[in-house]
Amino acid sequence: MDHQRSSTLLDEALALDWTHPRVILIEDCVETNGAFLLHHLLKRSLALHTSTSAVIFLALSQSFSHYDRILRKMGCNLIAQKDNKRFVFFNLLTLECPGGDEGKTSGGLSSLYREIHKVIAALHEENRKNITIMIDDISLLEVATNGSTSHVLDFLHYCHTLTLEFGCLLVTVNHGDIYSGMERPALILQMEYLADILIKTEPLATGLATDVHGQFIKERLKKMLPNNLTVLNKGNCEGQGNSNSRNRTHNFHFKVKENTVDCFYPGTRT
């Protein structure tokens, strides 16, 4: 029952219409890993109508077996979804684009984009029109291109055009604290601009209470304290009037457990 209420709280803040193109940016940090949000959205995407939905997953930080193990604990079998052509997995753990992105190398971002476009077009031919594209760590795209932010931004902008061309949902994850000590980089600023929904995870102002390792939390103190989750939903950009008036910010606490997340408003738990 608590899990259902927590999921409802998070889903209400996201207010997703899976039939309309949206861009979701998850920003986390070392103290509060946001992987659980990616797992939640992946399961929700695959829980849609089986005949019309699919997920394209670009994995730069973790293997297929890692996600399959986690989603199984959440009641979702990725192997079965893959066999049913509802889950397309790109293993990019060894992606390298040392020459940038001129499309001259087989592993370049241009060729990767063309492959994604081809997969989406094929899914549309099978009437799978509710498609979600997920990138589990866009900061590793910079690593793959030897720090070429411009090539990564070009690739992400191309992915953004897919949301408009095919009505896809684009979900990306980035780590805000890897740029500490410098001005906010173009990659974060551009993704925040493109995002319809911005989700930030951060520790409470009272201080670090837990060690966060992926989707698991190990207690450092006797009592495990919650962390903070902020969801900025920019609303429907196609509407009329002042877009700022439609921006809604939701702020609540969360505790990550082994196979679920517990979300609640500040002051409602002891």
PyRosetta script that sets phi, psi and omega in degrees:
from pyrosetta import init, pose_from_sequence

init()
pose = pose_from_sequence("MDHQRSSTLLDEALALDWTHPRVILIEDCVETNGAFLLHHLLKRSLALHTSTSAVIFLALSQSFSHYDRILRKMGCNLIAQKDNKRFVFFNLLTLECPGGDEGKTSGGLSSLYREIHKVIAALHEENRKNITIMIDDISLLEVATNGSTSHVLDFLHYCHTLTLEFGCLLVTVNHGDIYSGMERPALILQMEYLADILIKTEPLATGLATDVHGQFIKERLKKMLPNNLTVLNKGNCEGQGNSNSRNRTHNFHFKVKENTVDCFYPGTRT")
pose.set_psi(1, -43.6)
pose.set_omega(1, 179.1)
pose.set_phi(2, -63.4)
pose.set_psi(2, -39.7)
pose.set_omega(2, 179.7)
pose.set_phi(3, -62.4)
pose.set_psi(3, -40.5)
pose.set_omega(3, 179.8)
pose.set_phi(4, -63.9)
pose.set_psi(4, -42.8)
pose.set_omega(4, 179.0)
pose.set_phi(5, -65.5)
pose.set_psi(5, -40.1)
pose.set_omega(5, -179.7)
pose.set_phi(6, -64.2)
pose.set_psi(6, -45.1)
pose.set_omega(6, 178.9)
pose.set_phi(7, -62.6)
pose.set_psi(7, -39.4)
pose.set_omega(7, 179.1)
pose.set_phi(8, -63.8)
pose.set_psi(8, -40.2)
pose.set_omega(8, 179.7)
pose.set_phi(9, -61.5)
pose.set_psi(9, -45.7)
pose.set_omega(9, 179.1)
pose.set_phi(10, -67.6)
pose.set_psi(10, -43.8)
pose.set_omega(10, -179.0)
pose.set_phi(11, -66.2)
pose.set_psi(11, -35.2)
pose.set_omega(11, 177.1)
pose.set_phi(12, -65.8)
pose.set_psi(12, -37.0)
pose.set_omega(12, 177.9)
pose.set_phi(13, -67.7)
pose.set_psi(13, -37.9)
pose.set_omega(13, 179.4)
pose.set_phi(14, -72.8)
pose.set_psi(14, -37.2)
pose.set_omega(14, 177.9)
pose.set_phi(15, 49.2)
pose.set_psi(15, 51.2)
pose.set_omega(15, -175.5)
pose.set_phi(16, -80.9)
pose.set_psi(16, 134.0)
pose.set_omega(16, 166.9)
pose.set_phi(17, -107.5)
pose.set_psi(17, 104.8)
pose.set_omega(17, -170.1)
pose.set_phi(18, -70.1)
pose.set_psi(18, -4.8)
pose.set_omega(18, 179.2)
pose.set_phi(19, -96.0)
pose.set_psi(19, -1.9)
pose.set_omega(19, -178.9)
pose.set_phi(20, -117.9)
pose.set_psi(20, 145.6)
pose.set_omega(20, -179.5)
pose.set_phi(21, -67.2)
pose.set_psi(21, 129.8)
pose.set_omega(21, 176.8)
pose.set_phi(22, -142.4)
pose.set_psi(22, 156.6)
pose.set_omega(22, 174.7)
pose.set_phi(23, -121.0)
pose.set_psi(23, 125.5)
pose.set_omega(23, 179.6)
pose.set_phi(24, -115.6)
pose.set_psi(24, 126.6)
pose.set_omega(24, 176.5)
pose.set_phi(25, -114.2)
pose.set_psi(25, 124.2)
pose.set_omega(25, 176.0)
pose.set_phi(26, -104.6)
pose.set_psi(26, 120.7)
pose.set_omega(26, 176.7)
pose.set_phi(27, -113.8)
pose.set_psi(27, 121.3)
pose.set_omega(27, -179.9)
pose.set_phi(28, -125.4)
pose.set_psi(28, -170.2)
pose.set_omega(28, 178.2)
pose.set_phi(29, -149.5)
pose.set_psi(29, 174.6)
pose.set_omega(29, -176.9)
pose.set_phi(30, -59.6)
pose.set_psi(30, -42.1)
pose.set_omega(30, -176.4)
pose.set_phi(31, -67.7)
pose.set_psi(31, -30.8)
pose.set_omega(31, -177.8)
pose.set_phi(32, -134.5)
pose.set_psi(32, 87.4)
pose.set_omega(32, -179.5)
pose.set_phi(33, -65.2)
pose.set_psi(33, 133.3)
pose.set_omega(33, -177.0)
pose.set_phi(34, -96.2)
pose.set_psi(34, 15.8)
pose.set_omega(34, -178.4)
pose.set_phi(35, -59.8)
pose.set_psi(35, -31.6)
pose.set_omega(35, -178.3)
pose.set_phi(36, -61.8)
pose.set_psi(36, -29.3)
pose.set_omega(36, 177.7)
pose.set_phi(37, -69.6)
pose.set_psi(37, -39.4)
pose.set_omega(37, 176.0)
pose.set_phi(38, -62.8)
pose.set_psi(38, -42.2)
pose.set_omega(38, 178.7)
pose.set_phi(39, -63.3)
pose.set_psi(39, -42.3)
pose.set_omega(39, -179.8)
pose.set_phi(40, -62.1)
pose.set_psi(40, -46.7)
pose.set_omega(40, -178.8)
pose.set_phi(41, -69.0)
pose.set_psi(41, -34.1)
pose.set_omega(41, 177.0)
pose.set_phi(42, -63.7)
pose.set_psi(42, -46.7)
pose.set_omega(42, 178.7)
pose.set_phi(43, -63.5)
pose.set_psi(43, -42.3)
pose.set_omega(43, 179.9)
pose.set_phi(44, -63.4)
pose.set_psi(44, -38.6)
pose.set_omega(44, 179.5)
pose.set_phi(45, -64.2)
pose.set_psi(45, -41.4)
pose.set_omega(45, -178.9)
pose.set_phi(46, -77.5)
pose.set_psi(46, -13.4)
pose.set_omega(46, 178.9)
pose.set_phi(47, -85.0)
pose.set_psi(47, -3.2)
pose.set_omega(47, 178.3)
pose.set_phi(48, -71.5)
pose.set_psi(48, 178.9)
pose.set_omega(48, -179.2)
pose.set_phi(49, -53.7)
pose.set_psi(49, 123.4)
pose.set_omega(49, -173.7)
pose.set_phi(50, -63.8)
pose.set_psi(50, -25.9)
pose.set_omega(50, -175.0)
pose.set_phi(51, -83.0)
pose.set_psi(51, -13.9)
pose.set_omega(51, -173.8)
pose.set_phi(52, -127.5)
pose.set_psi(52, 0.1)
pose.set_omega(52, -174.0)
pose.set_phi(53, -119.7)
pose.set_psi(53, 155.2)
pose.set_omega(53, 177.5)
pose.set_phi(54, -160.4)
pose.set_psi(54, 159.3)
pose.set_omega(54, 178.8)
pose.set_phi(55, -126.0)
pose.set_psi(55, 132.0)
pose.set_omega(55, 172.6)
pose.set_phi(56, -108.9)
pose.set_psi(56, 118.1)
pose.set_omega(56, -170.8)
pose.set_phi(57, -115.7)
pose.set_psi(57, 120.3)
pose.set_omega(57, 177.3)
pose.set_phi(58, -101.4)
pose.set_psi(58, 107.7)
pose.set_omega(58, -173.6)
pose.set_phi(59, -102.5)
pose.set_psi(59, 111.8)
pose.set_omega(59, 177.3)
pose.set_phi(60, -109.1)
pose.set_psi(60, -18.3)
pose.set_omega(60, -174.3)
pose.set_phi(61, -113.2)
pose.set_psi(61, -24.2)
pose.set_omega(61, -176.5)
pose.set_phi(62, -139.3)
pose.set_psi(62, 156.7)
pose.set_omega(62, -177.6)
pose.set_phi(63, -84.4)
pose.set_psi(63, 170.1)
pose.set_omega(63, 177.4)
pose.set_phi(64, -61.5)
pose.set_psi(64, -42.2)
pose.set_omega(64, -178.6)
pose.set_phi(65, -61.6)
pose.set_psi(65, -33.5)
pose.set_omega(65, 177.6)
pose.set_phi(66, -61.6)
pose.set_psi(66, -50.7)
pose.set_omega(66, -178.8)
pose.set_phi(67, -69.9)
pose.set_psi(67, -36.2)
pose.set_omega(67, 178.6)
pose.set_phi(68, -62.7)
pose.set_psi(68, -40.8)
pose.set_omega(68, -179.9)
pose.set_phi(69, -64.4)
pose.set_psi(69, -42.7)
pose.set_omega(69, -179.1)
pose.set_phi(70, -69.2)
pose.set_psi(70, -45.5)
pose.set_omega(70, -177.8)
pose.set_phi(71, -68.0)
pose.set_psi(71, -29.4)
pose.set_omega(71, 175.5)
pose.set_phi(72, -62.5)
pose.set_psi(72, -39.8)
pose.set_omega(72, 177.7)
pose.set_phi(73, -65.0)
pose.set_psi(73, -23.2)
pose.set_omega(73, 178.8)
pose.set_phi(74, -94.3)
pose.set_psi(74, 4.6)
pose.set_omega(74, 176.2)
pose.set_phi(75, 89.0)
pose.set_psi(75, 22.4)
pose.set_omega(75, -177.9)
pose.set_phi(76, -129.5)
pose.set_psi(76, 127.6)
pose.set_omega(76, -178.5)
pose.set_phi(77, -99.9)
pose.set_psi(77, 105.4)
pose.set_omega(77, -177.5)
pose.set_phi(78, -69.8)
pose.set_psi(78, -30.1)
pose.set_omega(78, 178.6)
pose.set_phi(79, -64.3)
pose.set_psi(79, -43.8)
pose.set_omega(79, 177.9)
pose.set_phi(80, -64.7)
pose.set_psi(80, -40.4)
pose.set_omega(80, 178.8)
pose.set_phi(81, -65.2)
pose.set_psi(81, -36.0)
pose.set_omega(81, 178.0)
pose.set_phi(82, -67.2)
pose.set_psi(82, -42.1)
pose.set_omega(82, 178.6)
pose.set_phi(83, -64.4)
pose.set_psi(83, -31.1)
pose.set_omega(83, 179.6)
pose.set_phi(84, -86.9)
pose.set_psi(84, 8.4)
pose.set_omega(84, 179.0)
pose.set_phi(85, 61.6)
pose.set_psi(85, 29.4)
pose.set_omega(85, 176.4)
pose.set_phi(86, -102.9)
pose.set_psi(86, -10.1)
pose.set_omega(86, -179.0)
pose.set_phi(87, -135.2)
pose.set_psi(87, 110.9)
pose.set_omega(87, 179.9)
pose.set_phi(88, -107.5)
pose.set_psi(88, 117.1)
pose.set_omega(88, -172.3)
pose.set_phi(89, -109.4)
pose.set_psi(89, 122.6)
pose.set_omega(89, 174.2)
pose.set_phi(90, -101.8)
pose.set_psi(90, 112.0)
pose.set_omega(90, 177.8)
pose.set_phi(91, -84.7)
pose.set_psi(91, 104.8)
pose.set_omega(91, -176.3)
pose.set_phi(92, -114.5)
pose.set_psi(92, 24.4)
pose.set_omega(92, -177.2)
pose.set_phi(93, -61.9)
pose.set_psi(93, -27.8)
pose.set_omega(93, -179.0)
pose.set_phi(94, -111.5)
pose.set_psi(94, 21.9)
pose.set_omega(94, -179.0)
pose.set_phi(95, -62.3)
pose.set_psi(95, 130.4)
pose.set_omega(95, 176.0)
pose.set_phi(96, -137.9)
pose.set_psi(96, 130.0)
pose.set_omega(96, 176.1)
pose.set_phi(97, -128.7)
pose.set_psi(97, 63.1)
pose.set_omega(97, -173.2)
pose.set_phi(98, -62.7)
pose.set_psi(98, -24.7)
pose.set_omega(98, -178.5)
pose.set_phi(99, -94.2)
pose.set_psi(99, 16.5)
pose.set_omega(99, -177.3)
pose.set_phi(100, 84.7)
pose.set_psi(100, -140.5)
pose.set_omega(100, -172.8)
pose.set_phi(101, -138.9)
pose.set_psi(101, 51.6)
pose.set_omega(101, 177.9)
pose.set_phi(102, -87.4)
pose.set_psi(102, 0.6)
pose.set_omega(102, -179.9)
pose.set_phi(103, 79.4)
pose.set_psi(103, 7.7)
pose.set_omega(103, -177.6)
pose.set_phi(104, -86.4)
pose.set_psi(104, -15.4)
pose.set_omega(104, 178.7)
pose.set_phi(105, -108.3)
pose.set_psi(105, 146.5)
pose.set_omega(105, -176.7)
pose.set_phi(106, -63.7)
pose.set_psi(106, -25.9)
pose.set_omega(106, -178.5)
pose.set_phi(107, -98.9)
pose.set_psi(107, 14.3)
pose.set_omega(107, -177.0)
pose.set_phi(108, -70.4)
pose.set_psi(108, 161.6)
pose.set_omega(108, -179.7)
pose.set_phi(109, -68.5)
pose.set_psi(109, -28.4)
pose.set_omega(109, 177.3)
pose.set_phi(110, -63.8)
pose.set_psi(110, -45.5)
pose.set_omega(110, 179.2)
pose.set_phi(111, -67.5)
pose.set_psi(111, -33.9)
pose.set_omega(111, 176.7)
pose.set_phi(112, -64.1)
pose.set_psi(112, -43.9)
pose.set_omega(112, 178.0)
pose.set_phi(113, -61.8)
pose.set_psi(113, -43.0)
pose.set_omega(113, 179.7)
pose.set_phi(114, -61.8)
pose.set_psi(114, -37.1)
pose.set_omega(114, 178.2)
pose.set_phi(115, -66.3)
pose.set_psi(115, -41.4)
pose.set_omega(115, 178.3)
pose.set_phi(116, -63.7)
pose.set_psi(116, -43.8)
pose.set_omega(116, 179.2)
pose.set_phi(117, -60.6)
pose.set_psi(117, -41.0)
pose.set_omega(117, -180.0)
pose.set_phi(118, -65.1)
pose.set_psi(118, -40.5)
pose.set_omega(118, 178.9)
pose.set_phi(119, -64.2)
pose.set_psi(119, -44.0)
pose.set_omega(119, -179.6)
pose.set_phi(120, -63.9)
pose.set_psi(120, -42.3)
pose.set_omega(120, 178.8)
pose.set_phi(121, -61.4)
pose.set_psi(121, -39.8)
pose.set_omega(121, 178.2)
pose.set_phi(122, -66.7)
pose.set_psi(122, -39.0)
pose.set_omega(122, 178.4)
pose.set_phi(123, -65.2)
pose.set_psi(123, -37.6)
pose.set_omega(123, 178.4)
pose.set_phi(124, -64.7)
pose.set_psi(124, -35.6)
pose.set_omega(124, 177.6)
pose.set_phi(125, -64.6)
pose.set_psi(125, -25.3)
pose.set_omega(125, 177.3)
pose.set_phi(126, -93.1)
pose.set_psi(126, 12.3)
pose.set_omega(126, 178.1)
pose.set_phi(127, 67.5)
pose.set_psi(127, 24.3)
pose.set_omega(127, 174.0)
pose.set_phi(128, -95.0)
pose.set_psi(128, 91.8)
pose.set_omega(128, -170.6)
pose.set_phi(129, -101.1)
pose.set_psi(129, -13.4)
pose.set_omega(129, 177.1)
pose.set_phi(130, -96.6)
pose.set_psi(130, 87.7)
pose.set_omega(130, -172.6)
pose.set_phi(131, -111.6)
pose.set_psi(131, 133.8)
pose.set_omega(131, 176.8)
pose.set_phi(132, -113.8)
pose.set_psi(132, 127.9)
pose.set_omega(132, 175.3)
pose.set_phi(133, -104.1)
pose.set_psi(133, 127.5)
pose.set_omega(133, -178.6)
pose.set_phi(134, -123.6)
pose.set_psi(134, 134.3)
pose.set_omega(134, 175.1)
pose.set_phi(135, -122.0)
pose.set_psi(135, 116.3)
pose.set_omega(135, -169.0)
pose.set_phi(136, -80.7)
pose.set_psi(136, -10.2)
pose.set_omega(136, 177.3)
pose.set_phi(137, -168.0)
pose.set_psi(137, 95.9)
pose.set_omega(137, -177.2)
pose.set_phi(138, -74.2)
pose.set_psi(138, -19.1)
pose.set_omega(138, 177.5)
pose.set_phi(139, -65.0)
pose.set_psi(139, -29.3)
pose.set_omega(139, 178.9)
pose.set_phi(140, -74.0)
pose.set_psi(140, -17.2)
pose.set_omega(140, 171.9)
pose.set_phi(141, -65.5)
pose.set_psi(141, -36.6)
pose.set_omega(141, 176.3)
pose.set_phi(142, -64.4)
pose.set_psi(142, -38.8)
pose.set_omega(142, 177.9)
pose.set_phi(143, -63.2)
pose.set_psi(143, -43.2)
pose.set_omega(143, -178.0)
pose.set_phi(144, -64.3)
pose.set_psi(144, -28.0)
pose.set_omega(144, -179.5)
pose.set_phi(145, -101.1)
pose.set_psi(145, 19.1)
pose.set_omega(145, -179.8)
pose.set_phi(146, 57.3)
pose.set_psi(146, 39.9)
pose.set_omega(146, 175.0)
pose.set_phi(147, 82.3)
pose.set_psi(147, 15.7)
pose.set_omega(147, -179.0)
pose.set_phi(148, -81.9)
pose.set_psi(148, 90.0)
pose.set_omega(148, -179.0)
pose.set_phi(149, -62.7)
pose.set_psi(149, -35.8)
pose.set_omega(149, -177.2)
pose.set_phi(150, -63.8)
pose.set_psi(150, -39.8)
pose.set_omega(150, 179.0)
pose.set_phi(151, -69.0)
pose.set_psi(151, -37.5)
pose.set_omega(151, 177.5)
pose.set_phi(152, -65.4)
pose.set_psi(152, -42.9)
pose.set_omega(152, 178.6)
pose.set_phi(153, -63.3)
pose.set_psi(153, -39.4)
pose.set_omega(153, 176.7)
pose.set_phi(154, -60.0)
pose.set_psi(154, -45.5)
pose.set_omega(154, 179.9)
pose.set_phi(155, -61.7)
pose.set_psi(155, -44.2)
pose.set_omega(155, -179.5)
pose.set_phi(156, -67.4)
pose.set_psi(156, -35.2)
pose.set_omega(156, 175.8)
pose.set_phi(157, -66.3)
pose.set_psi(157, -37.9)
pose.set_omega(157, 175.9)
pose.set_phi(158, -63.5)
pose.set_psi(158, -41.5)
pose.set_omega(158, 177.1)
pose.set_phi(159, -63.2)
pose.set_psi(159, -35.4)
pose.set_omega(159, 177.8)
pose.set_phi(160, -64.9)
pose.set_psi(160, -36.4)
pose.set_omega(160, 178.0)
pose.set_phi(161, -64.3)
pose.set_psi(161, -27.2)
pose.set_omega(161, 177.9)
pose.set_phi(162, -65.7)
pose.set_psi(162, -33.3)
pose.set_omega(162, 178.2)
pose.set_phi(163, -65.1)
pose.set_psi(163, -32.7)
pose.set_omega(163, -179.9)
pose.set_phi(164, -82.0)
pose.set_psi(164, -38.5)
pose.set_omega(164, -177.5)
pose.set_phi(165, -72.1)
pose.set_psi(165, -40.6)
pose.set_omega(165, -174.7)
pose.set_phi(166, -115.3)
pose.set_psi(166, -0.2)
pose.set_omega(166, -178.9)
pose.set_phi(167, 71.2)
pose.set_psi(167, 33.1)
pose.set_omega(167, -176.9)
pose.set_phi(168, -81.5)
pose.set_psi(168, 162.8)
pose.set_omega(168, 168.6)
pose.set_phi(169, -102.5)
pose.set_psi(169, 128.7)
pose.set_omega(169, 179.4)
pose.set_phi(170, -112.1)
pose.set_psi(170, 123.2)
pose.set_omega(170, -179.9)
pose.set_phi(171, -119.6)
pose.set_psi(171, 125.1)
pose.set_omega(171, -179.9)
pose.set_phi(172, -129.7)
pose.set_psi(172, 155.0)
pose.set_omega(172, 178.5)
pose.set_phi(173, -125.0)
pose.set_psi(173, 134.8)
pose.set_omega(173, 173.8)
pose.set_phi(174, -140.0)
pose.set_psi(174, 159.1)
pose.set_omega(174, -176.1)
pose.set_phi(175, -110.1)
pose.set_psi(175, 107.7)
pose.set_omega(175, -174.7)
pose.set_phi(176, -64.6)
pose.set_psi(176, -29.9)
pose.set_omega(176, -173.0)
pose.set_phi(177, -81.8)
pose.set_psi(177, -7.6)
pose.set_omega(177, 178.7)
pose.set_phi(178, -74.3)
pose.set_psi(178, -11.1)
pose.set_omega(178, 178.5)
pose.set_phi(179, -105.8)
pose.set_psi(179, 16.6)
pose.set_omega(179, -179.2)
pose.set_phi(180, -63.6)
pose.set_psi(180, 145.8)
pose.set_omega(180, 180.0)
pose.set_phi(181, 88.3)
pose.set_psi(181, 2.9)
pose.set_omega(181, 178.2)
pose.set_phi(182, -139.8)
pose.set_psi(182, 166.2)
pose.set_omega(182, 176.5)
pose.set_phi(183, -63.9)
pose.set_psi(183, 152.8)
pose.set_omega(183, -178.3)
pose.set_phi(184, -58.2)
pose.set_psi(184, 122.6)
pose.set_omega(184, -174.2)
pose.set_phi(185, -73.0)
pose.set_psi(185, 163.0)
pose.set_omega(185, -178.3)
pose.set_phi(186, -61.4)
pose.set_psi(186, -33.0)
pose.set_omega(186, -177.5)
pose.set_phi(187, -60.7)
pose.set_psi(187, -47.8)
pose.set_omega(187, 179.9)
pose.set_phi(188, -68.5)
pose.set_psi(188, -44.0)
pose.set_omega(188, -177.9)
pose.set_phi(189, -62.0)
pose.set_psi(189, -42.8)
pose.set_omega(189, -179.3)
pose.set_phi(190, -68.1)
pose.set_psi(190, -40.7)
pose.set_omega(190, -179.5)
pose.set_phi(191, -69.3)
pose.set_psi(191, -36.1)
pose.set_omega(191, 176.2)
pose.set_phi(192, -66.4)
pose.set_psi(192, -33.0)
pose.set_omega(192, 177.9)
pose.set_phi(193, -68.6)
pose.set_psi(193, -42.3)
pose.set_omega(193, -178.2)
pose.set_phi(194, -73.5)
pose.set_psi(194, -25.9)
pose.set_omega(194, -172.0)
pose.set_phi(195, -69.0)
pose.set_psi(195, 134.4)
pose.set_omega(195, 170.0)
pose.set_phi(196, -83.5)
pose.set_psi(196, -29.9)
pose.set_omega(196, 178.8)
pose.set_phi(197, -132.8)
pose.set_psi(197, 124.6)
pose.set_omega(197, 178.3)
pose.set_phi(198, -112.7)
pose.set_psi(198, 123.6)
pose.set_omega(198, 179.0)
pose.set_phi(199, -117.0)
pose.set_psi(199, 125.3)
pose.set_omega(199, 179.4)
pose.set_phi(200, -120.3)
pose.set_psi(200, 132.9)
pose.set_omega(200, 173.0)
pose.set_phi(201, -109.4)
pose.set_psi(201, 138.0)
pose.set_omega(201, -179.2)
pose.set_phi(202, -156.2)
pose.set_psi(202, 153.8)
pose.set_omega(202, 177.3)
pose.set_phi(203, -70.3)
pose.set_psi(203, 158.7)
pose.set_omega(203, 177.1)
pose.set_phi(204, -65.1)
pose.set_psi(204, 154.2)
pose.set_omega(204, -179.1)
pose.set_phi(205, -64.9)
pose.set_psi(205, -18.2)
pose.set_omega(205, -179.3)
pose.set_phi(206, -72.8)
pose.set_psi(206, -11.1)
pose.set_omega(206, 176.5)
pose.set_phi(207, 121.7)
pose.set_psi(207, 168.2)
pose.set_omega(207, -178.0)
pose.set_phi(208, -70.8)
pose.set_psi(208, 127.5)
pose.set_omega(208, -178.7)
pose.set_phi(209, -117.0)
pose.set_psi(209, -14.4)
pose.set_omega(209, -173.6)
pose.set_phi(210, -143.8)
pose.set_psi(210, 157.2)
pose.set_omega(210, 167.3)
pose.set_phi(211, -95.7)
pose.set_psi(211, 126.6)
pose.set_omega(211, -178.6)
pose.set_phi(212, -109.2)
pose.set_psi(212, 117.1)
pose.set_omega(212, 178.0)
pose.set_phi(213, -118.7)
pose.set_psi(213, 98.1)
pose.set_omega(213, -177.3)
pose.set_phi(214, 62.1)
pose.set_psi(214, -120.2)
pose.set_omega(214, -177.9)
pose.set_phi(215, -94.4)
pose.set_psi(215, 1.8)
pose.set_omega(215, -177.1)
pose.set_phi(216, -109.7)
pose.set_psi(216, 150.5)
pose.set_omega(216, 176.4)
pose.set_phi(217, -122.4)
pose.set_psi(217, 127.5)
pose.set_omega(217, 174.3)
pose.set_phi(218, -104.9)
pose.set_psi(218, 133.3)
pose.set_omega(218, -177.7)
pose.set_phi(219, -70.2)
pose.set_psi(219, 134.6)
pose.set_omega(219, 171.7)
pose.set_phi(220, -102.0)
pose.set_psi(220, -31.6)
pose.set_omega(220, 177.3)
pose.set_phi(221, -109.8)
pose.set_psi(221, 170.5)
pose.set_omega(221, 178.3)
pose.set_phi(222, -63.3)
pose.set_psi(222, -39.5)
pose.set_omega(222, 179.6)
pose.set_phi(223, -107.1)
pose.set_psi(223, 122.6)
pose.set_omega(223, -179.6)
pose.set_phi(224, -80.1)
pose.set_psi(224, 121.1)
pose.set_omega(224, -178.9)
pose.set_phi(225, -92.2)
pose.set_psi(225, 154.1)
pose.set_omega(225, -179.8)
pose.set_phi(226, -77.9)
pose.set_psi(226, 168.2)
pose.set_omega(226, 172.4)
pose.set_phi(227, -113.6)
pose.set_psi(227, 175.8)
pose.set_omega(227, -173.0)
pose.set_phi(228, -108.7)
pose.set_psi(228, 138.8)
pose.set_omega(228, 179.4)
pose.set_phi(229, -127.5)
pose.set_psi(229, 125.6)
pose.set_omega(229, 179.0)
pose.set_phi(230, -118.8)
pose.set_psi(230, 128.8)
pose.set_omega(230, 178.2)
pose.set_phi(231, -118.5)
pose.set_psi(231, 115.9)
pose.set_omega(231, 174.4)
pose.set_phi(232, -102.4)
pose.set_psi(232, 110.9)
pose.set_omega(232, 179.7)
pose.set_phi(233, -104.6)
pose.set_psi(233, 114.1)
pose.set_omega(233, -175.9)
pose.set_phi(234, -80.0)
pose.set_psi(234, -2.2)
pose.set_omega(234, 176.3)
pose.set_phi(235, 78.1)
pose.set_psi(235, -167.5)
pose.set_omega(235, -177.8)
pose.set_phi(236, -84.0)
pose.set_psi(236, 109.8)
pose.set_omega(236, -177.1)
pose.set_phi(237, -71.8)
pose.set_psi(237, -10.7)
pose.set_omega(237, -178.2)
pose.set_phi(238, -86.5)
pose.set_psi(238, -7.2)
pose.set_omega(238, -177.7)
pose.set_phi(239, -76.8)
pose.set_psi(239, 178.1)
pose.set_omega(239, -179.1)
pose.set_phi(240, -102.1)
pose.set_psi(240, 164.8)
pose.set_omega(240, 175.7)
pose.set_phi(241, 94.0)
pose.set_psi(241, -168.4)
pose.set_omega(241, -177.1)
pose.set_phi(242, -77.2)
pose.set_psi(242, 116.2)
pose.set_omega(242, -177.0)
pose.set_phi(243, -65.4)
pose.set_psi(243, -28.3)
pose.set_omega(243, -179.2)
pose.set_phi(244, -63.6)
pose.set_psi(244, -28.4)
pose.set_omega(244, -178.9)
pose.set_phi(245, -70.7)
pose.set_psi(245, -16.4)
pose.set_omega(245, -179.3)
pose.set_phi(246, -95.5)
pose.set_psi(246, -7.1)
pose.set_omega(246, 177.8)
pose.set_phi(247, -67.4)
pose.set_psi(247, 129.2)
pose.set_omega(247, 177.7)
pose.set_phi(248, -126.3)
pose.set_psi(248, 130.4)
pose.set_omega(248, 178.9)
pose.set_phi(249, -110.4)
pose.set_psi(249, 126.9)
pose.set_omega(249, 177.2)
pose.set_phi(250, -113.6)
pose.set_psi(250, 131.6)
pose.set_omega(250, -179.0)
pose.set_phi(251, -128.2)
pose.set_psi(251, 119.1)
pose.set_omega(251, 175.8)
pose.set_phi(252, -148.9)
pose.set_psi(252, 169.7)
pose.set_omega(252, -178.0)
pose.set_phi(253, -94.0)
pose.set_psi(253, 160.0)
pose.set_omega(253, 176.7)
pose.set_phi(254, -148.1)
pose.set_psi(254, 152.2)
pose.set_omega(254, 170.6)
pose.set_phi(255, -127.0)
pose.set_psi(255, 125.2)
pose.set_omega(255, 178.8)
pose.set_phi(256, -88.7)
pose.set_psi(256, 126.6)
pose.set_omega(256, 177.9)
pose.set_phi(257, -109.7)
pose.set_psi(257, -175.0)
pose.set_omega(257, -172.7)
pose.set_phi(258, -61.9)
pose.set_psi(258, -42.7)
pose.set_omega(258, -176.8)
pose.set_phi(259, -133.3)
pose.set_psi(259, 20.6)
pose.set_omega(259, 177.6)
pose.set_phi(260, -161.1)
pose.set_psi(260, 176.4)
pose.set_omega(260, 175.8)
pose.set_phi(261, -130.7)
pose.set_psi(261, 138.9)
pose.set_omega(261, -179.0)
pose.set_phi(262, -106.2)
pose.set_psi(262, 110.6)
pose.set_omega(262, 180.0)
pose.set_phi(263, -107.1)
pose.set_psi(263, 139.6)
pose.set_omega(263, -179.8)
pose.set_phi(264, -160.0)
pose.set_psi(264, 156.9)
pose.set_omega(264, -179.8)
pose.set_phi(265, -76.9)
pose.set_psi(265, 147.7)
pose.set_omega(265, 178.3)
pose.set_phi(266, -54.8)
pose.set_psi(266, 136.6)
pose.set_omega(266, 176.4)
pose.set_phi(267, 88.6)
pose.set_psi(267, -4.7)
pose.set_omega(267, -178.6)
pose.set_phi(268, -96.1)
pose.set_psi(268, -5.2)
pose.set_omega(268, 177.5)
pose.set_phi(269, -129.5)
pose.set_psi(269, 152.5)
pose.set_omega(269, 177.2)
pose.set_phi(270, -109.1)
pose.dump_pdb("model.pdb")
